[in-house]
Amino acid sequence: MRLPFIKLTTALCCFALFAQAQSEDSLFMQAAVAKLRDSKTYTLQVAAAMPAERYVFKPTPAEMSFGEQALHLAQNTGWLCSSYLLAGKNPVTDQDGLHTDKAAILNLLTKTYDYAIQVLQSFDPKGLKDTVSFFAGTKNKLQIINLMNDHQTHHRAQMIVYLRLNAIKPPDYVGW
C-alpha cells in the first residue's frame, strides 16, 4: 500500500516541477516581448531625436556614424531572429545597410522591431533550451534572446552618447 502512494507522490511532484518550469518559460517569453516592445519605442525615440543632417555624425573616424549604429542594431536584430530563433527571412537586406537617410532608417528600425516582436510572440517557450551553433560557440535560444537585448542596449547607448555630443537631450528612458 505504501509503494503506490510513494509513486503517486513522486509523480505529482515531478508534474508540479515540470508545470512550474513551463510556467517560468512562458513568463520569460511574455517579459521578453514586453521588453522588446519598450526597446522599439525607446530606440525609435532616440533615432528620431537626431536631426537628419547629423545621421552622418561620428565622434571619431574609427566609430560608426549615428545612422550606421541604428542600421547595425536593426541588421543584428533581424539576423538573430531569422537565423537562430525562427527560420525565416531577415527583413533587413544588404541593400538596407546602405541607407543614410533618416526616414529610411526609421522605417527599417520599425520594420525590424515589428518582425522581432512577431518572432518572440510566436516562439514556443519549450525551445528556450534548444541549442544553436553560433560563431561564439554553442548557445541556447534563451542566450540568443538575451544577446539580442544586450546588443540593442549597447548600440542604443552609443546613439544616446552621440545625441549628447551634439547637445541634444535624449528622450527619457522607456522600459519601466
C-alpha positions in Angstrom: 0.0 0.0 0.0 2.9 2.4 0.8 4.7 1.9 -2.6 1.8 3.1 -4.8 1.4 6.2 -2.5 5.2 7.0 -2.9 4.9 6.5 -6.7 1.9 8.8 -6.9 3.5 11.4 -4.7 6.7 11.3 -6.8 4.7 11.6 -10.0 2.7 14.5 -8.7 5.9 16.3 -7.5 7.6 15.7 -10.9 4.5 17.0 -12.7 4.4 20.1 -10.5 8.1 20.9 -11.1 7.5 20.4 -14.9 4.5 22.7 -14.8 6.4 25.3 -12.9 9.3 25.2 -15.4 6.8 25.5 -18.3 5.2 28.5 -16.5 8.5 30.2 -15.9 9.5 29.8 -19.6 6.2 31.3 -20.6 6.6 34.1 -18.1 10.1 34.8 -19.5 8.7 34.9 -23.1 6.0 37.4 -22.0 8.6 39.5 -20.4 10.9 39.3 -23.4 8.1 40.5 -25.7 7.3 43.4 -23.4 11.0 44.3 -23.2 11.3 44.3 -26.9 8.2 46.5 -27.4 9.7 49.0 -24.9 13.0 48.7 -26.7 11.3 49.5 -30.0 9.6 52.6 -28.5 12.8 53.9 -26.9 15.1 53.1 -29.9 12.8 54.9 -32.3 12.6 57.9 -29.9 16.4 58.0 -29.8 16.7 57.7 -33.5 14.1 60.4 -34.1 15.8 62.8 -31.8 18.9 63.2 -34.1 18.4 65.7 -36.9 18.6 64.1 -40.4 21.7 66.0 -41.3 23.5 64.6 -38.2 22.9 61.0 -39.1 26.5 61.0 -40.5 28.0 62.2 -37.2 30.7 60.1 -35.7 32.7 61.1 -32.7 36.0 59.7 -34.1 36.8 58.3 -37.6 37.0 54.8 -36.2 33.4 54.9 -34.9 30.2 54.1 -36.8 28.1 57.1 -37.6 24.8 57.6 -35.8 22.9 56.2 -38.8 25.3 53.3 -39.0 24.7 52.5 -35.3 20.9 52.4 -36.0 21.4 50.3 -39.1 23.7 47.8 -37.3 21.2 47.5 -34.5 18.4 46.7 -37.0 20.6 44.3 -39.0 21.7 42.3 -36.0 18.2 42.1 -34.5 16.8 40.8 -37.8 19.7 38.4 -38.2 19.5 36.9 -34.7 15.7 36.4 -35.1 15.8 34.9 -38.6 18.9 32.8 -38.1 18.6 31.5 -34.6 15.1 31.9 -33.2 12.7 31.3 -36.1 13.7 30.1 -39.5 12.6 33.0 -41.7 13.7 35.8 -43.9 15.6 38.7 -42.3 13.6 41.8 -43.0 16.9 43.7 -43.4 18.7 43.2 -46.7 22.2 44.0 -47.7 20.8 47.0 -49.7 19.2 48.3 -46.5 22.6 48.5 -45.0 23.4 51.3 -47.5 20.8 53.7 -46.2 21.9 57.0 -44.8 18.6 58.8 -45.0 16.9 59.2 -41.6 13.4 58.4 -42.8 14.6 55.2 -44.4 16.5 54.1 -41.3 13.5 54.9 -39.0 11.3 52.8 -41.4 13.8 49.9 -41.3 14.0 50.0 -37.5 10.2 49.9 -37.3 10.1 47.0 -39.7 12.8 45.1 -37.9 11.3 45.6 -34.4 7.9 44.5 -35.7 9.4 41.4 -37.2 11.4 40.6 -34.0 8.3 41.1 -31.8 6.3 38.8 -34.0 9.1 36.2 -33.8 9.1 36.3 -30.0 5.3 36.2 -29.8 5.3 33.0 -31.9 8.3 31.4 -30.2 7.5 28.3 -28.3 8.9 28.6 -24.8 9.8 24.9 -24.8 12.5 25.8 -27.3 14.4 28.1 -25.0 16.9 25.3 -24.1 17.4 24.3 -27.7 21.0 24.9 -28.8 22.3 26.5 -31.9 25.7 26.7 -33.5 26.8 30.3 -33.0 30.1 31.9 -34.2 31.0 32.4 -30.5 30.2 28.7 -29.6 27.1 26.7 -28.9 24.3 28.8 -27.4 20.8 28.1 -26.3 18.0 30.2 -27.6 17.5 31.8 -24.2 21.1 33.1 -24.6 20.3 34.4 -28.1 17.3 36.4 -26.8 19.5 37.8 -24.1 22.2 38.6 -26.6 19.7 40.4 -28.8 18.7 42.6 -25.9 22.3 43.3 -24.8 23.3 44.2 -28.4 20.4 46.6 -28.8 21.2 48.3 -25.5 24.8 48.6 -26.4 24.2 50.4 -29.7 21.3 52.5 -28.5 23.6 53.7 -25.6 26.2 54.7 -28.2 23.5 56.6 -30.1 22.5 58.4 -26.8 26.1 59.5 -26.3 26.1 60.8 -29.9 23.0 62.8 -29.1 24.7 64.3 -26.1 27.8 65.1 -28.1 25.5 67.1 -30.4 23.9 69.0 -27.4 20.7 67.1 -27.9 18.8 65.9 -24.8 18.0 62.2 -25.2 14.4 61.1 -24.7 13.5 59.8 -21.3 14.1 56.1 -20.7 11.3 53.7 -21.7 11.2 50.4 -20.1 10.0 50.6 -16.5 
